[in-house]
């Protein structure tokens, strides 16, 4: 199987890098279900930080966020 091999973390890190470097995005948001601890860890390893509990489409979620590092304009 593929679980536990770091593939999700690697993909998330590359997605963040692509968003900042190639697309010029200033802020990246991640949304996960509160019970999904593995996905929360992936977001944290990709550089996102927990911001708040929120509700999206009637579902309780945790919202994570990261912003482009200062002085790192596209």
Buried (B, 14 or more C-beta within 10 A) or exposed (E): EEEEEEEBBEEBBEEBEEBBEEEEBEEBEBEBEEEEEEBBEBBBBBBBEBEEEEEEEEEEBBBBBBBBEEEEEE
